[in-house]
Amino acid sequence: MVAREETLRDRQRAQIRAGIRRAAFRLFAERGYDAVTTEEIAAAAGVAPRTFFRHVATKEELVLGPARHGGAAIISLLEQRPSREAPDTALINAIIARTAAFQDAESEDWRETLLMAPELLDKVTMLTAADKERAVKLIADRMQADTTVDMRPGLLVQLAFAAADFGFQQWVRQSLHHPTPLQLYVSQALEAIKSRRWRPQSAVI
């Protein structure tokens, strides 16, 4: 019963946060990122300023939030990938599955906002230190590798997220006319890291 109530509460929080983000992106598109205040965003979202700050700490967090929570989502997706998948394939599929969530109109508003505030683009990162540690552990298990003597798990995670970040940056900076989906940019970038070197040593002949 408690778990069900928590799930409902989490869902309600997510809906309020999504409503605030939609209102913010709409205002940013109309007037520019710097010209919009948090009070105006709260009013446009139909919530009190106190409610706004209960869900969002700063205006900057509204823009960076979708990426900042991306790493944890990718790790969760990686944990769910079939055990038969090679380490690089599993990680690539997890990252692509996450980017597929950004294929709606809101993602285009997000992209336009990042273009208006390029100083925020340099702050976008999907992978926290804790996310990286967990990802390396999961990849090491798939490689049957000991990370104290084998650098491949950490290197694969580093390269995969660097490639995904490059694809993301290219997506943001593309022309506003007839934009290409984020997923396509990221998929193309991740192709570069596919290699037999990431297979368990016993599988590499």
Solvent accessible surface area in square Angstrom, and as a share of the most:
residue,aa,sasa,rsa
1,M,165,0.74
2,V,101,0.58
3,A,71,0.55
4,R,185,0.68
5,E,77,0.35
6,E,84,0.38
7,T,68,0.40
8,L,89,0.44
9,R,106,0.39
10,D,79,0.41
11,R,128,0.47
12,Q,89,0.40
13,R,122,0.44
14,A,60,0.47
15,Q,116,0.52
16,I,64,0.33
17,R,40,0.15
18,A,24,0.18
19,G,21,0.21
20,I,1,0.00
21,R,39,0.14
22,R,126,0.46
23,A,2,0.02
24,A,0,0.00
25,F,1,0.00
26,R,118,0.43
27,L,21,0.11
28,F,0,0.00
29,A,51,0.39
30,E,117,0.52
31,R,113,0.41
32,G,22,0.21
33,Y,19,0.07
34,D,122,0.63
35,A,57,0.44
36,V,2,0.01
37,T,63,0.37
38,T,26,0.15
39,E,100,0.45
40,E,61,0.28
41,I,0,0.00
42,A,1,0.00
43,A,77,0.60
44,A,42,0.32
45,A,31,0.24
46,G,67,0.65
47,V,37,0.21
48,A,55,0.43
49,P,70,0.44
50,R,190,0.70
51,T,27,0.16
52,F,1,0.00
53,F,98,0.41
54,R,159,0.58
55,H,32,0.14
56,V,1,0.01
57,A,67,0.52
58,T,69,0.40
59,K,37,0.16
60,E,49,0.22
61,E,38,0.17
62,L,1,0.01
63,V,0,0.00
64,L,0,0.00
65,G,1,0.01
66,P,15,0.10
67,A,5,0.04
68,R,97,0.36
69,H,108,0.48
70,G,1,0.01
71,G,0,0.00
72,A,57,0.44
73,A,29,0.22
74,I,0,0.00
75,I,12,0.06
76,S,48,0.31
77,L,52,0.26
78,L,1,0.01
79,E,87,0.39
80,Q,130,0.58
81,R,69,0.25
82,P,45,0.29
83,S,109,0.70
84,R,208,0.76
85,E,30,0.13
86,A,23,0.18
87,P,2,0.01
88,D,1,0.01
89,T,46,0.27
90,A,0,0.00
91,L,0,0.00
92,I,7,0.04
93,N,43,0.22
94,A,0,0.00
95,I,0,0.00
96,I,34,0.17
97,A,45,0.35
98,R,46,0.17
99,T,5,0.03
100,A,41,0.32
101,A,63,0.49
102,F,37,0.15
103,Q,78,0.35
104,D,83,0.43
105,A,83,0.64
106,E,40,0.18
107,S,9,0.06
108,E,44,0.20
109,D,49,0.26
110,W,6,0.02
111,R,0,0.00
112,E,50,0.22
113,T,1,0.00
114,L,0,0.00
115,L,65,0.32
116,M,75,0.33
117,A,2,0.02
118,P,83,0.52
119,E,91,0.41
120,L,4,0.02
121,L,4,0.02
122,D,118,0.61
123,K,100,0.42
124,V,11,0.06
125,T,71,0.41
126,M,33,0.15
127,L,35,0.17
128,T,69,0.40
129,A,87,0.68
130,A,72,0.56
131,D,18,0.10
132,K,77,0.33
133,E,130,0.58
134,R,100,0.37
135,A,0,0.00
136,V,25,0.14
137,K,104,0.44
138,L,25,0.12
139,I,0,0.00
140,A,5,0.04
141,D,81,0.42
142,R,43,0.16
143,M,1,0.00
144,Q,141,0.63
145,A,20,0.16
146,D,79,0.41
147,T,68,0.40
148,T,116,0.68
149,V,129,0.74
150,D,25,0.13
151,M,144,0.64
152,R,27,0.10
153,P,0,0.00
154,G,24,0.23
155,L,59,0.29
156,L,0,0.00
157,V,0,0.00
158,Q,94,0.42
159,L,74,0.37
160,A,0,0.00
161,F,14,0.06
162,A,58,0.45
163,A,16,0.12
164,A,0,0.00
165,D,51,0.26
166,F,124,0.52
167,G,1,0.01
168,F,14,0.06
169,Q,27,0.12
170,Q,76,0.34
171,W,6,0.02
172,V,0,0.00
173,R,136,0.50
174,Q,28,0.12
175,S,70,0.45
176,L,93,0.46
177,H,146,0.65
178,H,179,0.80
179,P,53,0.33
180,T,42,0.24
181,P,71,0.45
182,L,5,0.02
183,Q,62,0.28
184,L,85,0.42
185,Y,51,0.19
186,V,2,0.01
187,S,29,0.19
188,Q,111,0.49
189,A,20,0.16
190,L,0,0.00
191,E,100,0.45
192,A,91,0.71
193,I,15,0.08
194,K,100,0.42
195,S,41,0.26
196,R,139,0.51
197,R,143,0.52
198,W,5,0.02
199,R,64,0.23
200,P,22,0.14
201,Q,118,0.53
202,S,98,0.63
203,A,52,0.41
204,V,58,0.33
205,I,194,0.99
